[in-house]
Amino acid sequence: MTPPPARIGATLDEIDTPALVVDLDAFERNLRKLADFARKAGVRLRPHAKTHKCPAIALKQIALGAVGQCCQKVGEAEVLVRGGVKDILVSNEVVGLHKLRRLAALAKDATVALCFDAAEQVEATGAVARDFGVQLGALVEIEVGMQRCGVPPGEPALALARLITKTPGLKFRGLQAYHGTAQHLPSVDEREKAIQTAAVAVRQTVDLLRQKGVACELVTGAGTGTHQFEAASGLWNELQAGSYVFMDTDYARIGGSNGNRFAEFEHSLFVLATVMSVPAAERAIVDAGLKSYSAEKGPPWVHGLADVETVGVSDEHAKLKLGPTAKPLRRGDKVMLIPGHCDPTVNLHDWYVGIRAGRVEALWPIAARGAST
């Protein structure tokens, strides 16, 4: 881990760049907004830590009412538990003896659950849990439209749930039903229809489990782009939104409930960059490139500067185009960039620099950065 790029109390101009900056006011409003929504909707909130990868942020979410965290990797779960999180769902299938042993070891210090979509995975995980003398929570992942992991709804899900209930070391908790591709569908109507279709699969499975006497405690899933639809369905009782804490340009492009851009949450995450060259009045170069943000969703947007756009990125540089009405940029000026995809952007940095009123108020290590196993 590199040293932090700033000290507490430093001004924005004193932050070494490139740096991952969090606007604490906007960030805290985002946290409270979804926490309040979940409370009023009567559903549990289990934010997705694959977005922030930071125990300090996880504990802030839990302090506002979240039941715990979910993550995608055993390595992320290990960091979260070491950081004080006591309830973890790996919202993914875990395969391989080494990974299963690491997960079972965590269950000695925290409540741990994971997802299943194959009988052989159930048998292997149960054996490891018994060896460690622990119980692991087990959710059957069902296919609801994403076409990634998961068994078909209905009878296949019932068969796997029954196997879990008969497997010592495992406890059947319910269903994982996440429709990831629905999160960024362009319009509100498209996203709502996608979740309505997913709800048919969920309802079919929940009803069958009930008819067959299999208790289904949880139906968990949802994301930032669709959480209101899952919450309103009467089926999902736990939300796994993650990006809501930061937002990015990919979310900003989709339609919101007001018919304009998706504005349910605010941009709070930025890559702070420094202008390192001004070769021409209409062109400036900053010191943050592909090593500082993900660009698979397009180049970052320039925040707070009118008529300025990012028109090219390389490993260490970004090229800014200044339009005729743009304020001139000078060497040494600081520029805030909004990344296209927050999750992989966070994975490129060691520290969050939390700012409020133009000064550094917090430094949080991104402890699960690179936890890919």
KAHURA-V787026 format. One record per helix or strand. SS is the DSSP state (H for helix, E for strand). FROM is the first residue (numbers start at 1). TO is the last residue. If there is no record, write none. Layout:
# KAHURA-V787026
SS/FROM/TO, SS/FROM/TO
This chain:
# KAHURA-V787026
E/11/11, H/12/14, E/19/23, H/24/41, E/44/48, H/49/52, H/55/63, E/68/71, H/74/82, E/87/93, H/97/106, E/111/116, H/119/132, E/136/142, E/151/151, H/155/165, E/170/177, H/180/182, H/188/211, E/218/221, H/227/232, E/238/239, H/243/245, H/249/252, E/255/255, E/261/261, E/269/280, E/283/286, E/301/303, E/308/313, E/318/322, E/334/338, H/342/346, E/351/356, E/359/365
